[in-house]
Amino acid sequence: MEPFLISTAVVALAEMGDKTQLLSLVLAARFRRPWPIVAGIFVSTLVNHGLAGALGAWVTAHVSPDVLRWVLGGSFIAMAIWMLIPDKLDEEEAQTKPRFGVFVTTVVAFFLAEMGDKTQVATVMLAARFDAWASVVTGTTLGMMLANAPVVWFGDRLTRRVPIRAVHVVSAMIFLGLGALALLGAG
């Protein structure tokens, strides 16, 4: 249960103000069809984080525990720093015209936007840290849905009330704590 809960919380916080959350807002404003957008976010996240979790599980199986501890500790600390850097959606991404409908456009846009993103990297690290692929992928997918579905449904009203900077600082502190625990060999 711990991998699931930590994965959910870390990704939900990391996603606040992230480019995929901004993409959710753009898609919601542009198409005004929340159900296919939310379904597209879910499918894209499940596939993307499933692959990221598999990479994390592979790393666990092929890297010695001592090396893994140092890599994970350093990676979590790097994520803490990365969380403090604001993210924005590229203008080109916001201006593309959909060719295949709202659902497919959302799946493709999210999958591509998530490649190398904070939450994908976090999924790799969490899967390696906990060696619990299904719990981590389920948790990170739920975290993405908790952060993005409300944006699709409530859009601009919600994003104006959320103190994004505070959320980034809290999530940076969580990553820093996970990094310290990994380096100290605890947990």
N, C-alpha and C positions, 0 to 999 in steps of 0.2 A: 504494500500500500504506500510505503514511503516514496519509492520511485515515481509512482503515479501522481501523488500529491505535489511533490517537489517539481516534477516536470510540468504539471498544470500551472502552478503558481509562477514559476520562472518564465515560462513562455508567455503567459497572459500579461505579465508585467513587461517583458522584453518587447512585446508586440505594440505596446502603447506608443503612438507617435511614429511607428515604423512605416516604411514605404508601402508595405502591403496593407496596412490599415488605411493609409491615405488612398491607396488604390481602391479599397472597399468604398470609401466615401465618393470617389470619382465615378465608380461603376453605379453606385446607388443614385447619384445625382443624374447621371446620364441616361440610365435605362429605366429607373423607377419600377423595377420588377424584383423585389427582394427575394422571393423564393428561389428562382434559378441562380441568383447571385450567391446566396448562402449555400445552396447545394454545390455550386462550383467551387466555392472556398473549401468546403468540407472534402470533396473528392481530391482536389489538388493538394491540400495539406496532408491528407492521409497517404497519398502516393509519395509525395516529397519527403515527408517525415519518416515514412516506412523505409525508404531508401537510406535516409540519413541515419536512422536507427540501426539498420543492417551494417552500415559502415562502422558505426560505433561498436557493434558486437564483433565485427571482424577485427577491429583494432584490439579489443580486449583479448581475443583468442590468439593474436599473433605478436603482441608486444609484451615484454616482461612486466610484471607488476611494478617493479621499482621504476622503470622507465615511464610506464604509464602514469604512475603517481606524479612524477615531475612534469610530464607533458600536460596532464589534466590540470594540475595546480596552476601552471603557467597559463594555460588556455582560459581557465575560469577567471584569472586575474586580468588577462587581456580583454575578456568579455566585459568585465566590470568597467574597464576604461572605455571600451567601445560603446557601452550603454550611455555614456555621458556625451557622446557625439550625436547631435540631432540628425535625423534622417529626413530626406525629402524625396518626393516623387519626381522623376525626370519629366520635363515637359513633353518629350516625344512619346513617353508611355501614356500620358494623359490624352494625347491627341489622336491616337490610332483609332481607325474605324473598325467596328466589328464586322466580320464576314460570315461567321458561323453561328450566330445567335448568342443570346446572353449567357447561357450556361457554358457553352464551349469557350466563348471568349474569356469568361471568368476563370475557367480551369487553366487555360493556356497562360493567360496573363499572370495568375497567381503562381503557377508552377515556375515560370521564368523569373518572376520578381523574387521568389523565395530562394532561388539558387545562390548559394554563398551568403545568404542573409543571416542576421544575428540568430533568429530562431532556428534556422536549419543547422547552423554551427552548434548552437546550444543542444539540439537534439542529438547530434553526433556525440558531443561530450557527455551528455547525461546517459546515453545508452552505454557508452564506454565506462562511465563511472559506476553505474548501478548494475550492469550486466543483466538487464531485465528489459529486453527489446519491446515486448508487447505492452508492458506497463508504461514505459517511457513514451512510446509512440501514441498510445491512447491518451496519456496525459498531455503531451505536447499538442496533439490535435484538439483536445478539449480546450487547452489554453488559447490556441489560435481562434477557435470558435467563440470563446468568451470575450475575446478582444475585438473580433471583427463583426460578428453577427449584430451586436447592438449598433455598430456604426452604420451597417446597411439599413437597419430598421429606423434608427433615430437620427442618423447622419450628423448634420452640422450642429444641432442642438446639444448633442452629447459631447462632441469633441471640444466645444467651447467651455464646458464646465469641468473637464478633467484637467487637473494640473499636471501636464505632461512632464515637466521638468522634475517634479517631486516623484513621479512614478519612475522616471529614469534613475534618479538617485537611489531610490529604494531597491530597484532591481540591480543596480550596480553594487550595492552593499550585499545583496544576496549572493551574487556571483563572486564577490571578494571573499565572503565567508566560505563558500564552497571551495574556492581556490586554496584558502588557508587550511581548511580541513584536509584537502587532498595532499597538500605539501607536508602537513604534520602526520599524515598516515592515519588520521582518525576517520571514523564512520565507515 
